[in-house]
Amino acid sequence: MTTPAPPTPTLTPELRRDIERWFARRGVPQLIEGYSSERAMDSRAAPLISLWLVVGTVKDWGTRPDWPMAWNVFGIAATIGWMAVAWTIFSRLRHRRVRLRPTTLDMFDIGAIALLPALPAALVDQNAYEAITATLGALSGIGAVYLVIGFGLIEIGRWAFERLWLQLVHLVELVARTLPLLVILVVFLLFGAEIWQVAHAMNVSELALVLLFLLLMAALFGVTAFRRELGQIQSELDRERILAGAAKTPAASLAAGVSPALVGAPSLSWLPRSNLTLLVVVPQLLQVAAVGLIVSAFLVVFAVLAIPGNVQALWIGAAPRVVVEFPLANEVRTISAELLIVSAVLGGIVGLYFSGLAISDPTYRSEQFDRDVAGVRELLAARAVYLDACDRVRVEAPAGR
């Protein structure tokens, strides 16, 4: 008597929902089948677009700094009311049901939403130019919302911050172990008069641009390194590795029923590939920023103890821009804007060096970068099993009908 074969695992709606929620929580929504479709994207973006319009109204479009509070409250209410009425009329003209959360938004809808604050902004500021500014502001916000939604940046950021907080002590120990010689060199640079003169001539916007440039360079290091790793992962993921990698994921129950055609990882289009890249690079950049802040804080404390305010003035050639002054050891200690700028720039340089170290140094790479890459391998294995099950559901659906 033959034992009946066990039933082939199927992708039930509940299991599919669990797998897709797992992808979303891990910060890779682009691995979900159909996530980048217009309907899926728009239904998630609509609430954030509404929030952006409200924030823009409160901050700029419906208010004026020279108005009293009552007038500003009225301007906010009138602007929001106008946008609600205008959107209702626009939806009726297009023979659509008026919904607070539309399921689809085409280019005409996006254009209409961007134009909603134009008239109130022009009336409030009594300047036609403000209509163009408000439209561009609304349009840029809509673009940012789709970027955040499409690449799961909220989930990636939350996951990266949680992990950074848990590893903060370990990160300080790692900096103390791997960067002592560089920090000593940076301390010597702190005593150079030229860098203080440059800091004196630098404003906040210029400092932000310098730090942003250093962060973009660190991102470039991470993206370049991960692209090589991603290509290698895809080439190595055969059937056996896929089944082993999916064993600890919500897709594990589907592994027993994968089709014979599954011999490797499915190819990645640019959206899922970019999403996976952000998943690895964003935590790296947060750690780079944390290292920069740690080093900058160390330099500020060291400079306060070692460099009095009169010495700062001597190096700068002018009076420093004092932020805080306090007595210490019978002498006035000064935290100046120049000190903060010098410390921030030197800390950013150390952070940039650390970004390369995190990828190339075997000691640190095994602790961080390799673990992130292993997580990507698990995600791709689960995706392969999940997409295979989705394909089987589509093939079996006509037969079921």
N, C-alpha and C positions, 0 to 999 in steps of 0.2 A: 504494500500500500504506500503510494507516494505522498509525501507531505506537501500540501499546497504551498506555493510560493507566497511569501509575505507581500502584502499590497505595496505598490509603488508609492512612495511619498509624493503628495501633491501640494501645490502652492495654494493653500486656502486663503480667503480674504484676510482672516485674522493673522496668519503667519506672514503674509505679504506686508500687512500693516506693521507688524513687529520688526521685520527686517528693514523696512524703509524708515521707520522711526530710529532704528539703530544707526543707519547711515546718516540721518539728519543730526542726531546727537553727537556723532563723531565728527561733524563738520564737513561732510562730503555729500551734500544733497544731490550733486550732479551725477552720482552713481545710481540714483534712483531712475528707473526707466520712465521716460516721459516727463521728468521734472522740468526740463528746459522748454516744454511746450508752452504755447501762449496761455492756455487756460490755467495750467498749474502755476506759472509765474505770476500772472495777474492776480489770482485769488489771494496769493500771499503778499503781494506788493501793495494792494489797495489800502489796507489799514495804515501802513507806514506812510503812504503818499498823503492820506488825509491828515495824519499827525504832522507831516512836514508843512502842509498848508496852514494848519493851526499855529504851529510854532513860528512860521514866517509872518503870520498876521500879528501875533503878539509882539514879536521882536521888531518888526519893521513896517510891514505893509499897512497895518491899521492904526499905527501910533505915531506920535511925534514927541521928541524930547521936550519941546517947549509948551506942550499942552498940559493942563491939569489932569489929575487922575481920572476924574469923571468923564472928561472928553475922550481920554484914551480908552476907557472901558466901553464907551459908546462906539468908538471907532472900531474896536475889536469885534463887538457884537454885530455892527452893521456890515463889516467886511465878511465875516463868516456867514451871516444871513444872505448877503449878496451871492456868495459863491454857491451856497446850497440852492438858492432859487435858480441861478444861472445854469447849474448842472442839471437840475430837474427839467428845465425848459429844453436844454440841449438833448437830454435823453429822450424826451417826448418827441422832439423833431426827428430823431433817428428811430422812432418807433421801438424804443427799448423800455423795459421795466426799470424804474428808478430803484437802485439798490445802494445801500451804504457800502457793500462789499461786492463790486461787480465781478463776474466770473471771467470776463475778457475785456481787454482795453486795446483798441487798435490805434494806429498813428493819429487818426482824427481825434480820438478821445484824449490821447496824451497832449496833443496840441491845444485842445480846449481846456484841459486842466491847467496847463502852463499859462494860459491867458486869463484864468479866473481872477488872479489878484491884480491884474494890470490896471483896470479902471479904479478900484478903491485906492491903490497906491498913488496914482496920479492925482486923484481928488484930495487925498489926505495931505500930500506934500505940495499940492498946487504946482506940479511940474510934470509935463508930459514925458520927460526923460525917465521919470520913475516908473512909468508903465513898462518900458523896455527892460529896466533893471529888475523889476519884479518878475517879469516873464522869464528872463534868463535865470533868475534865482530859483524860481519854481521848477524850471526845466532841469537845472543842474541837480536839484534835490531829487527829482524823479529818477534821473540817471544813477545817482548814488544809491537810491533805494533798490533799484534793479541789480546793481552790482553787489550790494550786501546780501540780498535775497538769493541771487543766482549762485553765489559762491559760498553761502553759509558762513559769512564772516562773523556773525553774532555767535554762532555755536563754536567756531574755531577760536574766537577771542575768549569766550568764557572758559573753554577747556584749557587754553594756553595759560590764562591767568590763574586758574585753579592749580595747575601743575607748577607754575612759577612760584606761587605762594608756598606750596609744599616743599619745593626744592631750594628755597631762598638761602637757608643756612648752608646747604650743600654747595650752592653757587658761590657764596662768600669763601668757603674753604677752598673751592676749586681755583678761584682767583688768587688767593694767597699762595696756593701751591704752584700754579703754572705761570703767573705773571709778575713775580717779584722783581726780576731784572728790568722789565719794561716799566714798572711803576717807579723804580729808582731813576731811570732815564727821564721819565716824565717829571719827577720832582726837580731834577736839574733844569729842565726847560722852564719850570715855574719861576726860576730866578733870572730869566732872560728879560732884559728891559724891553726888547723889541716886541715881544708878544703882549706886554702890558700896553704898549703904545697902540698896537693894532686893536686891542680890546677897547681902549678908550675911544677909538674912532668908530667902533661897531655898535649898531643899535640892535634892538630885539629882533627885528625882521631879518637883518643880515645874519644874526646868530642862528635863527631858525633855519635859514637857507643852508648854512654850513652844516648844521646837524642833520638836516634832511638829506643833503648830499652824501654824508657819511653813512646814513641809514640805507640809502639807495645802493651804495656800493656794497654794503653788507648783504642786502637782498640779492644783488647780482651774483655774489659769491655762492649764496645758498641755492639760487635757481639753477645756476650752471652745474653745481655738484649734484643736485637732485635729479636733473634731467638724465645724467649719465646713469644714476642709480635706478631710475624708473625704467629706462630701456633694458637694463640688465635684469630687473625683476620680471618684466614681461617675457623676456626670452627664456628665463629659467622656470617659469610657472607651467609645468606640464600637468597631466591629469592627476598624478599621485600627489604632487605638491599642493594642487588646488584643493583636493579632498582633505589633506592634512591641515592646510591653512584654515579651511572653513569649519573645522571640527569644534572650535571654541567660540563660534559666532552664532547668532540666531538662525543662520541658514544651515546649521549642522544637520538638521533632520532631513534636508533635501539631498544630502550628499549621496545617500544610498540609491537614489533614483535618477542620477544624472545620465544623460543620453550618451551613447558611444561616440557621438560626434564631438563631445567636449574633450579636446586633447590639449588645449592651451588657453591662456587668458584671452578673452575677447579684446579686440583693439579699442583704443581710447581716442575719442575725438578731442578737439582742443578744449572744450569746456570741462569734461571730467579730468583731463590732464592738468589743466590750470587749477582746478579745485584741489587736486591732490598736492600740487606744488605749494599752494597757499597753506595747506594743512601742515606741511613740514616747515616752510619758510617763516610763517608768522610766529610760531613759538620760538624759533631761532632769533628772530628780530627782537622779540620781547626780552629774551635773555641778553642779547647785545645791549639793549637799552638799560637793563638792570645792571649789567657790568659797568656801563658808562656812568650810571648814577652812583654806584658804589665808589668808583674811583674819584668821581667829581666831589662827592661828600668828603672823602679822605683828604683830597687836596685843599678843600676849603678849611677844614679843621687844621691841617698842617700849616697853611698860610696864615691863618689867624694867630697861631702860636709863634710863628717864625718871622712874619713880615709885618711890622707895624705900619700904621697908616702913613707916617711921614716917609717911609721907604717906598711905599707904593706911589706916593706923589712924586718922589724923586725919579723913579723909573718912568712914570707916565709923562712927566714934564709939565704937569698941571694938577690941580686939585682933583682927587678921585671923586666919583659920584657915590657918596656914602649911602648905604642902605641901612646899616645898623652899626652903632658904636657902643662899646662898653669897656669899663676898666678891668684889667687883668694884670696881675704881677706888677702893680705900680705903673702901668702904662695903658694908654688908650688903645684898644684893639678895634680894628675897622674891618667890617665886611662891606666891600664896595661892589658896585656893579661890574667894575673891571675884574675883580677877583672872581666873581661868579662866572663871567664870560670866559676867562682864561681856564678856570677849572672845568667848565662845560666842554670847551673845545678839546682840551687834553683828555678828558674822560671819553669824549666821542672817538678820538683817535685810538685809545686803548680798546674801546668797544669794537671798532672796525678790525683791529688786530685779532681780537678774541673771536670774531666771526670766522676768520680764516682758520684759527686754531681749532675751533669746534668741529671743523670738517676734515682738516688734514692731520691733526695730532691724534695718534692711535689711542692714547690714554683717554682723552675727552670724547673722541668719536664713539668709542665703545659704550660710553655712559649715556650719550644723548642722541647723536645723529643716527647711529645704527639702530637704536631702539625705535626712533621715528620711522625709519625705513622698514623695519620689521612690521610695524603697525600698518604701513601701506601694503605690504605683502599680504597680510591678513585681510585687509579690505578688498583687495583685488581678487583674492580667492573666494571670499563671500559673494562678491559681485558676479563672478563667473558662474557659481552654482545658482544664484538668484536669477540671472538672465536666462540660463538654461531652463529653469523651471517656468519662467514667463513664456518662453518660446513653446514649451510643451503645452501650456494652458491655451495658447492661441491655436495650436494645431488641433487640440482635442475639442475646442469649443464648437466648431461646425458639426463634428460628429455627434456631439451631445444634443444639438438642436435637431 
